[in-house]
Amino acid sequence: MNFSFGKRFTELRKDKKMTQEEVAEKLGVSPQAVSKWENDISYPDVTLLLEIAQMFETTVDYMLGKEKEAETKLVPEEKRKDPNAMLLKIRVSTEDGDKVKVNLPLAIAKILVASGNGNLTFGDKNISLKDIDFDQILALIDQGIIGKLVELESAEGDIVEIYVE
């Protein structure tokens, strides 16, 4: 989605369940200034951007539209999904140019690992789920963390990314 600064700001503020007045008070500005930011009439002083990003637990790049979305996100408790309804996404890119993308319901991934059959084979590529610490992933999900949880790069240049959404 291509959001303006104001739309991103508004979305982040509402995700935190904060009012314009609360944001204004924390930042030492008027509520009218916050309203103008949200309506793209004006923008906050550049010296406030880092403080705003920290308050909303995001990055300045995301707020300015340089990132499409935050890679890892803290979801408020009332908006969290049942972990069994979430997807485990595994992305493997090898130095040879091979790409493997797996979207697996988290509930099925847990069953595969518990049954001892935690390997997935795609052509000549084998992905083992046995080494994924599902207890740790579930603990992160219980805390409301979703998005990219793991990114590894081997000495050979292979990249493995694990997301939960």
Secondary structure, 3 states (H helix, E strand, C coil): CCCCHHHHHHHHHHHCCCCHHHHHHHHCCCHHHHHHHHCCCCCCCHHHHHHHHHHCCCCHHHHCCCCCCCCEEECCHHHCCCHHHCEEEEEEECCCCCEEEEEEEHHHHHHHHHCCCCEEEECCEEEECCCCCHHHHHHHHHCCEEEEEEEEECCCCCEEEEEEC
